[in-house]
Amino acid sequence: MLREEQLVRWTDFYNSARDNPALDDRITVLIQLAAALGLGCDP
């Protein structure tokens, strides 16, 4: 389980990558997969 501070920072990163119009859909999905795997989650 993540500490609250880690969760807040991870969520901020995830949202900034997800809502970034400079990134195309393919890159956004790759970032989402990498973020999930970085947390030890199954995609």
Backbone hydrogen bonds, N-H to C=O, Kabsch-Sander energy under -0.5 kcal/mol:
donor,donor_aa,acceptor,acceptor_aa,energy
7,L,3,R,-2.4
8,V,4,E,-2.4
9,R,5,E,-2.2
10,W,6,Q,-2.8
11,T,7,L,-2.6
12,D,8,V,-2.3
13,F,9,R,-2.3
14,Y,10,W,-2.9
15,N,11,T,-2.7
16,S,12,D,-2.1
17,A,13,F,-2.1
18,R,14,Y,-2.5
19,D,15,N,-2.5
20,N,17,A,-0.9
23,L,20,N,-1.4
28,T,24,D,-2.2
29,V,25,D,-2.3
30,L,26,R,-2.1
31,I,27,I,-2.3
32,Q,28,T,-2.2
33,L,29,V,-2.5
34,A,30,L,-2.5
35,A,31,I,-2.5
36,A,32,Q,-2.1
37,L,33,L,-2.7
38,G,34,A,-2.2
39,L,35,A,-1.0
39,L,36,A,-0.5
40,G,37,L,-1.2
41,C,36,A,-2.6
